[in-house]
Amino acid sequence: MHGTRSRVCATHGVIATSQPLASAAGLQVLQQGGNAIDAAVTAAAVLAVVEPTMTGVGGDLFALVIDAKSRTPQALNSSGRAGARADAEALTGRGVTAMPLHGPLTVTVPGSVAGWAELLRAHGSIPLARALAPAIRYAREGFPISDILAAQWEAVAPRLASDPEAARVLLPNGRAPVAGELFRNPDLASTLEQIANGGPGVLYQGAIGAAVAEHVARLGGFLTAADFAAHRAGWVEPIATTYRGRTVYEQPPNTQGFVALEMLNILEGYDVGGMGHNSADFLHVYSEAKRVAFADRAAYLADRDHVPSELLALLVSKEYAADRRKQIDLRRAAMSWDPAVAPVRGTRPTYAGEHSGDTVYLAAAEGTGIALHSRGAGFTLAPGHPNRLAPGKRPAHTLVPAMLVDGDRVMAFGVMGADNQAQAHAQIVTNVVDFGMHVQDAGEVARVRHFEEGLAVESGVPETVRAALRARGHAVVDGRGLVGGYQAVVLDRRTGILEAGSDPRKDGLAIGW
């Protein structure tokens, strides 16, 4: 036993989210005869209300779905694109040398609502109005603030205070809500109710989207009403690799799924299980594999239309991993790693997500209650780079769900935290496959997160291991609060038993019936 919680086991349905109110709403849908997609969309909408520091109507959506009959995975991409006014040359001409981390220049079309609607259309059994009902109730009647949420809210209060509309909506009484306090967002309740009654077109082809676009444009951003009208959620083929006989599915670009696959392919060539969990040997090869994969991420992650299929196939191939593995020194961390081929014009841009969170707290269009995200910060201004800012282009993204399939056993999982997500996926898979952990332990044990500045290590990793890593050239730093939040569910088709796990680092709850 590695964790503090047992895994949740049930036979009719399970759900795991980062907030108990969202888990409860999803479970109720399952108990009333809804399917997994119905529950997921319902829970996601509630999270958009009760965890506004992490997600929202102004955000994006990616999903992985395996059909129960065909067992064929599908990937849904409902991330938004840059606005029609996006102009990298104009920005550089004004002296802007890199995309800002926050603000109107980083706002892309929000894709969440279109993604919810498409998931329900393709695989759901309830209407959008039913899925949004709990979220509307919490927005209108209020919900109590947890300790973790209060701390997150307080941390971004100065940024919220810089925008009058954000301050009005999200800083009631001129401050961030405190733990135990009830928070209401009646403007967001009204927006969600309009979407429930009129469908996603209310946002994308109606007055709400036009108002949001006008608000962003007034602040100097790139969006137009036509950009909202053009948004579509699209089904794409997942990318995959095998890891010791199991299949791992990830999202293709414009998000970073190939990074996790590349890391796993490299790690597969080592006796990970023999090294020992969170040993110095394992964490060394893990962090070097991460650095290799992130060199490729920095050079090539972009809108799928700008990533050649041949290049993507190379990056997730076993042959490429074998070549890269030969370059890893087991005794010493490399000074640096280059991408698969020479980077574009000698540039090696980094993405905002590699050093910070992903959300901008900019309340959009007075009366909507919508906070927009800063996914456009993932663009680069480097000439010739595939991820250079351009109209209608999707930015390099960090959101990425994953699935691990082992015969009749399917595990769907994800880990929050910008660039942490792909590298955490590799840790979760090795925890399950190499170290035999169940769905709860796999996400609860101590994790690490590699930054360019060093390897962030949680307190559960012994000092002897930290010292051994330093001796190999790693800069080891405190990992508290840096490794994200994990949620996962498992279906065993042979037994019919369902399992779920939820990260105690968050307010999360795994529950079943």
N, C-alpha and C positions, 0 to 999 in steps of 0.2 A: 504494500500500500504506500503510495507516494503522496497522495493528496489529503485534503481535510474533509472532502465530501465524497459520498458514494456516487456512483453513476446512477442515473435515473433509468429504470426499466419499466416497460409497459407493453401492452399488446394491441391497443386500439389507436394510439397516437401519441407523439411526443413533440415538444417544441422547446427550443433554447434560444433566448435572446438576452441582451445586455440589460434589460429592465423588467422587473416583475410584472408591471402593469401590461406591458406588451405581451409577455408570455401568457398571462392570464387571458387576455383578449383572444389570442390565437388558439389557446386550448378550448375556450368556449365555442369557437367556430368548429373545431374538430368534434366536440361533444354533440353539437347540433347537426352533425352530418356532413359538414364541409370537408374538403380534401386538404392536402398539404399546401397546395398553392393558395387556396382561400385563406388558410391560417397564416401563411407567410406574408401575404399582402396586408392582411388585417393588422398583424403585428408590426410590419414596417410602417404603416400609417400611424399607429400609436407612437412608435419611436420618434416619428417626425414631430410629434407634439411634446412627448415627455422626456426626450433626450435631445433638446435643440442644440446643444453644444457639439453634437456628433453627426446629426442627420437632419433632413427636413424636406419639405415640398420643393425647396430651391436647390436640391441636390441631384445626384445621378443614381443610376441603377444598373447593376450587372447581375445576372442570374445564371445558374447552371441547373438544368432540369433533366432527370432521367425518366423516360416514360416507362410505366410499370409493365406494359405489355411488350414493347419492342426492346426495352432495355437499352435504347439508343440515347446517348446524352445530347442535349441541345444547349446552346449558350445564347442568352439574350443580352444585347448591348443597347442600353438606352442612355448612354452618356451623351452630353450635349456638345455642340460644335461652337467654334468661335463665330462671332457676329460678322455681318457683311462689311462692317466698317474696319475690321481688323487690318492693320497695316504695319508690318514689322519695319519697313524702311522709314516710315514716318516717325515711328518711335525712336529708332536709332538716330534719325536726323535731329530729334529733339534732345539728344544726349542720353537717352535711356539705353543703358548697356546690357541690362538683363530684365527679364520679366519680374515685376514686383511680386511679393508673396501674397499681398492682399490688395483690396480696393477694386474700383470699377473696371480697370483694365484687365482684371483676371476673371471676370464673370462670364461664363458661357451659358448657353441655353440649359435650363434645368430639365433633367430627363426622368426624374422619379415618377411623376404622375403618368406619363406615357408608358413607362415600364410596368407599373401596377396594372394599368388597363390591359396591356397586351398579355401579361401573364394570365389574367383572369379570362380573357377572350380565348386564349389558346388552350389553357389547361384547367381553368377554374370551374366552379359550379355555382358560385354566388355572384350577384351583380356588384359593381363597384360601390354603389350606394351602401350596400350591406357591409362591405369591407371597411368603409370609411366611418361607419357609425360610431364605433368606440372612440376613434380619434377625435371626432367632432365633439363628443360628450366631454372628453378630458380637456379639450381646448376651451370649451364654453364654461364648464363647471369647475375646472381647475384640478390640479393634482399636487400632492405634497412633494417638496423638494428633498432629495436624499442627500446624505453627507458628501458623497462623491460628486454628484451633480453640482452641489453648492460650491465646492472647491473649484470645479472646472469653470463655472459661471463667473466666479469672482476673478479668476485668472484672466478672463477676457473682458472684464468690465471696462478697463480704460479704452479698449478699441470700440466697444459698443457706445461709450459716451461720446466718441468723436463724431458720431452720425446722429442727428436729431431724431430721425425716425426709428433707428435701432434703439436709441435710448428710451424713446417713448414706449416702445413695445416690450423691450427685453430688460429694461432697468426700471421697473415700477418703483415709485417713491425715490427715484434717483440712485438706486443701488441694485446690486445683484441680489436675487432672492436668497434667503438663508435656509439652512437645513430645517425641515419641519414646517416651513411656510407653504401656504397654498399659492400656486401660480396659475393665472388664467391668461389666455390669449384669445379674446373674443374676435379679433380681426381675423386670425387664422381659422377660427371656427367657422366664420362666415365664408371664407374662401373655400374651405373644404366642403362646406354644405353646397355651395354653388357647383363645385366639381361633381359632387355626389348626384346632384339633380340634373346636371347638364352634360356630364361626361368630360373627358379630358380636353375636348374642344373648347371648353370654357376658358381653360388656361392658354391653350396653344393657338386658337383662332379667335379668341374673344377679348373682352375688355381687360381682363386681368393680365394676360400676356402683354397686351399693348401698353398697359400702365407700367408694368415692370420694365419693359424695353425703354420706354420714355424716361423712366427714373434713372436707369443705368446710363443712357445716352446723355442725360442732363449733367451727370457727374463725370462725363468724359469717356465712358465705356463704348463698346462696339456694337451692342445689340440693337436690332430693329424688330418691329412687329413681324416682318416677313421671316426673320430667323426663327421665331417661335412657330409660325405656321408651317415651316418646312421640316420641323423636327419629327422624326419617326424612330420608334424602337424597332430594332432588326434582329432576326435570328441568324446566328452564325455557327460555324462548326467549331467545337472546342479543339484545343490542342492537347496532346497527351504524350506521356512516356510510360515506361514500365519501371518499377523499382522492386527488385527482387521478386519478380513474378506478379506483382500487383500493378494495376493501372491507375495512374494519377491523371485526372483531367483538370485543366485550367482554362481560363479565358485567353483568347488570342489578343494581340494588340488591337486597340490602342492601350490596353492595360498590361500589367507586368507579369502575367502568368508564365511566360516562357522563362523568366528568371528562376522561379521555383523549380521548374523542370530541369533546367540547366544545372542547378545546384545538386539536385537529386542524382542526375546522371553522373556527375563527378564523384559524389559520395558513394555511389554504388560500387565503385572499384576498391573501396577500403573495407576492412573488417570492422565496421562501425560497432557492431554488437560486442566484439572482442575488446575494443578500446575502452568501453564502459561509458555509461551515461554521464554527460557533462564532465568527462575527463579532459585533461589538458590536450591529449592527443586528438580526441574527437573535436573539441572546440577549435583547435588550431586548423584542422583540415576543413571544418565547417566554415570558419571565417574566411579562409583562403578561397574556398569554392564560392562563397558569397561575393568576394571581391572580384573574382573572375567574371561572374554573371553580371555584376553591377557595372563593370566596364562595358559590357555589351549593351546593357540597359541604357547607359548614358549615351552611347553612340547611335543606337538604332531604334529604341522604343518610340513609336509615333503612331499616328493614324494608320489603320490597317492598309489603306490604299497607298501608303508611302513606305511600307515594309515589304520588300520582295519576298515571294513565297519561298524561293530558293534559299534566301538568307535565313528565314525563320526555320526552315527545315534543318539547315546546318546547325543553328544554335541549339536545337533540342535533340540533336542526334547523338547516339552513343559514340560514334567515331570522333566527333569533335570533343566530347567530354574526355575520352581517353587521351587525346593529344594534350588537352589542358591539364589533366591530372599529372602527366609526366613532368610538367613544369613546376609543380608544387614541391617545395622543399619541406620535408617533415620536421626539420630542425629549426627553421627560421621563416618568419613572415617576409614575403616579398616587399620590396620598397614600393612597388606600384604594379598595376596590371593594365595591359592594353586590351582593347576590344579585338574581336576575331580578325578583322583586317584594319588597316590604317584608318583612324577616325577622319571624318570629313574635314578637310582643310586644316588638319592639326588641332581641331577643337575637341575639347572633352567637357561639354557642359554638364552641370549637375541640375537635378530637378529640385524644386522647392520642397517636395515631399521628403527628400533625403535628409532634411534638417529640421523640419517643422511639421505642424499639422496641416490639414487641408481645407479648413472651413473659414470663410470670411463672414463676419457677422454684420451684414449690411441689410437692414430691413428695407424691402423693396416696395415702392409705390404705396403711399399713405393709405392705410385702411386694409391692406391685404394680410399683414402679419407674417409675410414670407421673408425668411432670411436666406440670402443667396450665398453660394459657395465660391471658392477661388480656384476652381480647377484649371483655369487658364494660366495659372502660375506654372503649370507643368510644361508650357511651351518654352522654346528657346528662341533667341533672336539671332543665333549664329547663322550666317549666310550658308546656304547649301545643305544645312542639316535637315534630315527628313521630318524633324519635329518643329521646324520653324513656324512661328505664328503666321496664319493665313486665313482668309475668310472661309467659313464652312468646314474648317478642319477640326477634327477631334484632338485634344491634347493628350500627351503621354499621361496616363492615369495610374493611380495606385490601387483603387478598389478592385478586389479580385476574390471571388469565391473559388472553392476547390472541392473535388471529390476523389476519394480513394476507394477503388473497387477491388475486392479480393473474393473472386468467385461469386457466391450468393450474398456476400456481405458488402454493403455500400455505406460509406461514411461521407456525409456532407459537412464541410467545416469552413470556418473563416476566422481570421484574426485581424482586429483593427490595428491601425497605426501607420498610415502612409507607407514609406519604404519598408517598414517592418513586416508588412503583410506577406510578401513573397518569401522572405528569408525565414519567417516564422512557420510558413507552410512546410518548409524542408525539415524544421525541427519537429513539427507535429507528426509528419510521416515517419521519420526515424524513430520517434518515441513509440509509435504503434508497431511498426514493422520490425525494427532492430531490438527494441527494448521491451516489447510485449505489453505495453501499457493499454489500459482500456480508455474509453472515450473521455472520462473525467480526468484521470491522472495525466493523460497525454497533454492536456492543456493547462493543468494546474502546476506541474513541476516547474522548477526554476528555468527561465529562458535567458538567452542573450540576444543582443541586437547590435550589429556592427554598423558603426558610423564611419565616415571618413576620418573623424577625429579619434576614433578608438572603438574598443569592444566594450559595450555596456553589459555588465554582468549582474544578475540578481543575487541577493544575499544567500540564497540556497546553494550557491557554488562555493566550495571551501576555499580558504585563503591559500592553501597549498597549490590548488589548481590555478588560482590567479597569479601566484608567484611564478609558476611554470610557464604560464602564457607570457608574462612580462619578459621572462628569460628568452623567449623565442621572438621577441621584438614587438609584441602587441601592447598597445596603450590601453590598459584596463581601467574602466571608469564605473561608477555606481550606476546600476541599471534600474533603480527604483522609479516606477512610473513610466518607464520607457518601452515596455515590451508589449503594449496593446492589451486587448481583451479578446478571448477565444470563446466561440460557441460551436457546438457540433451535435449532430444526430446520426444514429446508425440504424440501418435496417438490415436484419438478417432474414433473407427471403426463405431460407430453409426452415427456420424455427418460427418465423412470424414475430419474433421478439424485437422490440424497438428499444434503443438506448439513447441517452442524451447526456451531455456534459456542459457545464457553464463555468466561466472563469471567475473565481473569487476576487480577482483584481478589479472587477466591475460590480455593478449592482445586479448582475445577471441571475437568471433563474431558468433551470431546466425542469420541466414538469411533464407528466404524462397521465394517461388514464387507460 
